[in-house]
Amino acid sequence: MERSSLAGRSSLAGVLGTLVSAMLLLGAAPHGARAQTVPDDAPPPEDSTRQDRLRQQRQQKEKNLTPPDPGFFSETVTRVRSFIERNQVVIDLPDVGLYALQLPFFRERDDVDSYVEALASLKRYYGAQGVIGYDPGGPWTGYGFARYWHMPEENFYGVGPNPEETEANYLLDEFIGGGLVGYELLPRVLVGGHASYQLNRYGRGRDTDHPPIEQAFFENNVPGLGADVDYVVPGGFLEFDSRNIPYELNYGRRLAPTEERLRGISLDATSGFYAAVEALPHLAVGDGNYDYARFNFESQQYLPFRKGYQVLALREFLTLTSTPGDNEMPFYEMETLGGASTLRGFNSFRFRDRNAILFNVEYRWQIFRPLDMALFVDAGHVFGSVEELALEAEGFEVGYGIGFRFKAGQRVIGRIDIARSREGLSTNLELGGLL
């Protein structure tokens, strides 16, 4: 590992340790105030008069006792989900990959790129993904990919732009494997296709604090509930990418379904432009009418100021789906908004439907070399059909807040976002190699 990476990680550990200690000290205010008391044990006989006087003072204070009004920071700490509670470390997962290990291979080969990544969390999430490809430096590029995730406590609030307040959960095991081929049609313009096989295994959620979907009441039927739907997924894409992201960080993540369907805005890019369109037919294997096609449209802009020490980052995303005939899309295949990469200020998977639109605005500036600060606003909503697409301001869910990005060189290795929405305050923490 390079010395800059070690220094970035040491700085990150020190900053995080200081931040957590401060949060715990400020957030440890008791739920109710307690008057200073005097032990009820009988004092020596010569202090009996003093004992009576102190007891009367204590009783008078108890009569006039009122709960304290917690300060802003204390209230914030008690509301976030990433702090120590009941003597256990609680981190809002799966937003956070707590333990991550990346193992690059073939360092001596300039024409072969690969990586293997393993992830696990304190909430029993785990998975692994890998890419190996051949890129001789000409117009052609290609690689094979595979990913497996075990997700035992996925959040579910219902389907539609106005989901239920009830939070349920479900288990999903997902495997994806396939390959991608791309051709550089023009400088920075890549066109290509990929094909993959996706395996889904549904189960009852294991979160004891919230009921599984089968035991929760939802007004609308949940499409695909209990169904294990496998898919053959061919796909085609066209992208333009002039961002100043190191090639090795972006290779193996070009529109192939090895990452989340809706990836977060780049934390590494400080200049350039990105635009992509892709079509993803999903052909169900086995029983049931679950065929659908997804169309994604995305653009990102990174505008540097003051020689790149300040950056305005913008992202626009739209996904539309089509289901032929009487087919329906399983709920766990629907697009979701909420969480660290989409609508900060809302819980993960807070909004879910067939279609979604999202806007992100983030202004960053460098405090010192390994630390950036950011102000951000997120806005978006989900909808069932194109006719329900609302572009009026009142149709959008909005989150906003402040964040910190910890860096090793150009690469961001961790971040903290504190966001507010109509549902309150939340904190997102991510560690490891981030895109």
Secondary structure, DSSP 8 states (H G I E B T S, - for coil): --HHHHHHHHHHHHHHHHHHHHHHHHH---SS--------S---GGGHHHHHHHHHHHHHHHHT-------HHHHHHHH-SSEEETTEEE---SS---EEEE----TT-SSEEEEEEEEE-TTS-EEEEEEEEE--SSSEEEEEEEEEEEEEEEEE--SBSS--S--EEEEEEEEEEEEEEEEEEETTEEEEEEEEEEEEEEEE---TTS-BGGGS--SS--TTTT---EEEEEEEEEEEE-----HHHHTT-SSSTTS-SS----SS--SEEEEEEEEEEEEEESSS---EEEEEEEEEEEEEEGGGTEEEEEEEEEEEEE--TT----GGGSEEE-STTS-TTS-TT-EEESEEEEEEEEEEEEEETTEEEEEEEEEEEEESSGGG---SGGGSEEEEEEEEEEEETTEEEEEEEEEEETTEEEEEEEESS--
